[in-house]
Amino acid sequence: MERRDKTNYYLDIADVVSKRGTCLRRRFGAVIVKNDVVIATGYAGAPRGRKNCTDLGTCIRQQLNIPRGERYELCRSVHAEANAIICAEREKMIGATMYLSGREVDTGEYINNSNSCSMCKRMIINAGIEKVVVRDTEDSYRVVNVQDWIDNDESIIGAKGY
């Protein structure tokens, strides 16, 4: 049996974490790693104590046909990236890598070419995370240097979505 490469190993963990998600549209899982130690994990779900979309059986963004990457203020969920950051100490996140895996709920397919939303990008920047590795398929992924989000600030031009 061939040993799994380390990047896909952490992405596999993020994929397993995503299975706890309660979003009816997409399941995301995030894992923050520094020096080969998992610092924190997070998945998309409603804040503690509030009803999840899976409990309610409905998604307001889906009902309103809101496109991917827009109007997250209407979403009941805290994103996977944000939940992972909330659970970690900032000192441990400085220079760390975040691994992100997402799947469509209805098909189970990986979300190809996904990215963090603008709110999560801001949190990742402030957390001091250095890189975000985003899964596209079972074995392929992209590495985003967070400095690129700082240098190429989409909020200046008002870009929507991802």
For each residue, the residues with C-beta under 8 A, 3 or more apart:
1:
2:
3:
4: 8 9 12
5: 8 9
6: 9 10 36
7: 10 11 99 133 141
8: 4 5 11 12 138 139 141
9: 4 5 6 12 13
10: 6 7 13 14 31 33 38 97 99 133
11: 7 8 14 15 99 100 101 133 135 141
12: 4 8 9 15 16 101
13: 9 10 16 17 29 31 38 41 99
14: 10 11 17 18 29 30 31 41 80 99 100 101 135
15: 11 12 18 19 29 101 103 135
16: 12 13 19 29
17: 13 14 20 29 30 31 41 42 43 80
18: 14 15 21 27 28 29 43 44 80 101 102 103
19: 15 16 27 29 43
20: 17 29 43 45
21: 18 26 27 28 29 43 44 45 77 80
22: 44 45 46 52 53 54 55 77
23: 26 27 28 44 45 53 54 59 75 77 105
24: 53 54 57 58 59 62 105
25: 59 61 62 104 105
26: 21 23 44 102 103 104 105 111
27: 18 19 21 23 43 44 102 103 105
28: 18 21 23 43 44 79 80 81 100 101 102 111 114
29: 13 14 15 16 17 18 19 20 21 41 42 43 80 100 101 102
30: 14 17 41 42 43 80 81 83 84 98 99 100
31: 10 13 14 17 38 40 41 84 98 99
32: 38 39 40 41 84 85 88 92 93 96 97 98 99 129
33: 10 36 37 38 39 96 97 98 99
34: 37 39 92 93 95 96 97
35:
36: 6 33
37: 33 34
38: 10 13 31 32 33 41
39: 32 33 34 88 89 92 93 96
40: 31 32 84 85 87 88
41: 13 14 17 29 30 31 32 38 84 87
42: 17 29 30 78 79 80 81 82 83 84 85 86 87
43: 17 18 19 20 21 27 28 29 30 80 83
44: 18 21 22 23 26 27 28 77 78 79 80 83
45: 20 21 22 23 52 77 78 83
46: 22 50 51 52 53 76 77 78
47: 50 78
48:
49:
50: 46 47 76
51: 46 55 56 76
52: 22 45 46 55 56 76 77
53: 22 23 24 46 56 57 58 59 76 77
54: 22 23 24 57
55: 22 51 52
56: 51 52 53 76
57: 24 53 54
58: 24 53 62 63
59: 23 24 25 53 62 63 76
60: 63 64 74 75 76
61: 25 64 66 71 74 75
62: 24 25 58 59 65 66
63: 58 59 60
64: 60 61 71 74
65: 62
66: 61 62 70 71 74
67: 70 161
68: 161 162
69: 117 160 161 162
70: 66 67 160 161
71: 61 64 66 74 75
72: 75 79 117 119
73:
74: 60 61 64 66 71
75: 23 60 61 71 72
76: 46 50 51 52 53 56 59 60
77: 21 22 23 44 45 46 52 53
78: 42 44 45 46 47 82 83 86
79: 28 42 44 72 82 83 116 117 119 120
80: 14 17 18 21 28 29 30 42 43 44 83 84 100 102
81: 28 30 42 84 85 98 100 116 120 123 124
82: 42 78 79 85 86 119 120 123
83: 30 42 43 44 45 78 79 80 86 87
84: 30 31 32 40 41 42 80 81 87 88 98
85: 32 40 42 81 82 88 93 123 124 127 129
86: 42 78 82 83
87: 40 41 42 83 84
88: 32 39 40 84 85 92 93 127
89: 39 92 93
90: 93 94 127 128
91: 94
92: 32 34 39 88 89 96
93: 32 34 39 85 88 89 90 96 127 128 129
94: 90 91 127 128 129
95: 34 128 129 130
96: 32 33 34 39 92 93 128 129 130
97: 10 32 33 34 129 130 131 132 133
98: 30 31 32 33 81 84 124 129 131 132 133
99: 7 10 11 13 14 30 31 32 33 132 133 135
100: 11 14 28 29 30 80 81 114 116 132 133 134 135
101: 11 12 14 15 18 28 29 110 134 135
102: 18 26 27 28 29 80 110 111 114 135
103: 15 18 26 27 107 108 109 110 111
104: 25 26 107 108 109 111
105: 23 24 25 26 27 108
106:
107: 103 104
108: 103 104 105
109: 103 104 112
110: 101 102 103 135 136 137 138
111: 26 28 102 103 104 114
112: 109 136 137
113: 136
114: 28 100 102 111 134 136 162
115: 134 144 162
116: 79 81 100 120 121 124 132 162
117: 69 72 79 120 121 162
118: 121 122 154 155 162
119: 72 79 82 122 123
120: 79 81 82 116 117 123 124
121: 116 117 118 124 125 149
122: 118 119 125 126
123: 81 82 85 119 120 126 127
124: 81 85 98 116 120 121 127 129 132 146 149
125: 121 122 129 146 149 150
126: 122 123
127: 85 88 90 93 94 123 124
128: 90 93 94 95 96
129: 32 85 93 94 95 96 97 98 124 125 132 146
130: 95 96 97 145 146 147
131: 97 98 143 144 145 146
132: 97 98 99 100 116 124 129 143 144 146
133: 7 10 11 97 98 99 100 141 142 143 144
134: 100 101 114 115 141 142 144
135: 11 14 15 99 100 101 102 110 140 141
136: 110 112 113 114 140 141 142
137: 110 112 140
138: 8 110
139: 8
140: 135 136 137
141: 7 8 11 133 134 135 136
142: 133 134 136
143: 131 132 133
144: 115 131 132 133 134 148 149
145: 130 131 148
146: 124 125 129 130 131 132 149 150
147: 130 150 151
148: 144 145 151 152
149: 121 124 125 144 146 152 153
150: 125 146 147 153
151: 147 148
152: 148 149
153: 149 150 156
154: 118 157 159
155: 118 158 159
156: 153
157: 154
158: 155
159: 154 155
160: 69 70
161: 67 68 69 70
162: 68 69 114 115 116 117 118
